[in-house]
Each structure stands twice: as C-alpha cells, then as structure tokens.
C-alpha cells in the first residue's frame, strides 16, 4: 500500500559503475540498474564507469549530485572489504543524512540469499543535500535485490518526504569567523609550494560536463549576496575537480585537513581570466545558503576565500597579485583602520581579514585585532584550524 506522503514523479537517475576491469560492453550491473529504473518509469540521465579509486569515485559523485539534471545517483561496485574497495567510504563522507536502514535491510535480505557472507557488504544510502544516493555491490544479483526490494518500492515515499522540506533561507547577515591557513609552529614556512596538477582527462565511459553556477545577474540588477553571487561576479563556473590536490601546506595541519575533509561536496571553480580554486561545500554546492570555502596554492601558505560572505572580502591573505583579498604585504594600518576603526599599534604582517577584524602575524604567532584590544598570541596552525572550522559552520 503506498505511503500517504508518496508521490509518483519520474526521477532522473545517474548510474555509476565502479570497476577497473569493466567497460560499457560488459557492465551487466550498470545495464540492470538502468533497465530497472526505466521499467519503473524513471529516466536515466547518464552513465559512467570509474576505476576503483577514491578520488575518481568522489569526482564522479560530486559531479552527479551537483548536476541540476540528476535526482538520484546509483553506484554499483567497490562496497566490499578488499584493499581497493572504497565506494562506501567515499559515499559516507559526502552524505548529509544517512539512511542506516537501507544498509541494514540490504544485508538482512542478502543474508537470506547468501548467508553470512552478507556481512561483507558495505551497501549504503542516504542524502547529499536533497539528492538521493545509494551504493550497491557489484554483482547483478545484489543490484536486483537492492532495486526491487528496497530502492524502487520506496522512491515515491522518499520523494514525498523531500518535497515536504523547505530549504533554509539564506542568512545574508549571519556572522562568520575568518579563515586562516598556516603550518604548525614547529614547521618552517615553505619557500616554494608544489604546482597543482590540472584536471584529469575524462575516464572511460564518463562524460565530464561543466556545471555552471547559474546565469550572472542582469546589468544593473543587484545580485543576492552569497557564494553564488561570488561565482557570478568572478565570472567562474564549477567543474569536476579531477586530480587537483588541496594545498599541501594546509593539509599538513591536522585540524585543517579534518575541516576540509568534512566537506560533502568538492568542485573546481574556473574563472574566465584563468584563476581557479578548489571549492568546498558545507553541506553541498546546491543551495544558496551553503557555506562555501575557496582554496588555492599561494605563498606563504595558501589563499582561502569565504565565498558565502560575499560581497564582504573575508579570508586568509597571501602573496598572489590577483587575490580577491588584501595581500600579506598590504598596509596593516590601513586595513585595520578601515575594518576596525583603529590602526594596529604594533608591527606585523596581515594574516587574515574579516568584516570588523584583522589577524596579524608576528613571527610565528597570530593575534586578532578588533580596534579595541589585541587578542592573545596563538600558534599559526591552531589558529587556521579554528578559523576554518568557524567559517564552515557559520
């Protein structure tokens, strides 16, 4: 009997097969998922085959959930316990809301068919933003079981529940703490940072499609503040991240690496003028109210821009000539007087900026200045971790 909140709306489905050995001609599990979805009245928006690699899986999943043409992502393969099986882990790091009952029921039903070997299955499902994501084992039998017994019978109910939710309105004036980046005090600052690699070429069976951030506002129209307005003003677009790594100097700080790894969406922002950033979304890169951090390689550590505070220029300062923030060599007195009303009374170098505060680096320590009093000396690494955490949450 249909649930009271069930709605029968055709969904657009992206099918992703995780396999290093399969091609489109022998992707039987992918074929089955497509045929079952279409037989139930849904539309297959696209298919992809990616290798058993966390970066490759994450890139394709990010592309799918950020696409406006996809409602449901079905992955098959890579859910076991071998060294290269990482699909379940990748999916779990991106879920904004897990449906633990899906994995529990799948293993229960699977136990009735294959016995105790069912415990090896890492089948997992849930939401990334408002997109449904399910990861199934690679066998045809497992895909049929998950689709016919669990996913397809419940899609109407799930869709109905999602329709009941109203997205949170943007909080344009919400206070946000600034982002800073640096190394631990025991590590010397690098003289040269490694160059970031480019976007990896499309993998077998994967149609890499650039995903825009929406049309820029009409001339003379006031754009709503936030990360989408920032991307429009920077004349940028979001594309799959490929193999572009995060800045090593940031990832060397455990607290910073933890914050960046918590992002449930990661894309690359590419601008018409050639600038590019890695973009991290909390909880996603779909809704206007998301918290979004843009990061790129730069001396002395990296550049971090808090896009959701746009048009306010908030973030970590660097030495790049084309930075959207004041550089580390900008006048500390001028910046502090403009933002805080009072010049910084000591020496130092600009480290980070926020609406009404600046962070000043003095040798290996950082102090906050709000125009009234200077904060205590803090080590660079913990300061960066604290600021990044605050920016990703508020």
Buried (B, 14 or more C-beta within 10 A) or exposed (E): EEEEBBBEEBBBBBBBBBBBEBEEEEBBBBBBBBEBBEEBEBEBBBBBBBBBBBBBBBBBBBBBBBBEEBBBBBBBBBBBEEEEBBBBBBBBBBBBEBBEEBBEBBBEBBBEEBEEEBEBBBBBBBBBBBBBBBBBBBBBEBBBBBBEBBBBBBBBBBBBBBEEEEEEEBEBEEEBBBBBBBBBBEBEEBEEBEEBEEBBEEBEBBEBEEBBBBEBEEEEEEBEBBBBBBBBBBEBBBBBBBBBEBBBBBBBBEBBBEBBEBBBBBBBBBBEEEBBBBBBBBBBBBBBBBBBBBBBBBBBBBBBBBBBBBEBBBBBBBEBEEBBBBBBEBEBEEBBBEBBEEBBEEEBBBBBBBEEBBBBBEEBBBBBBBBEEBBEEBBBBBBBBBBBBBBBEE
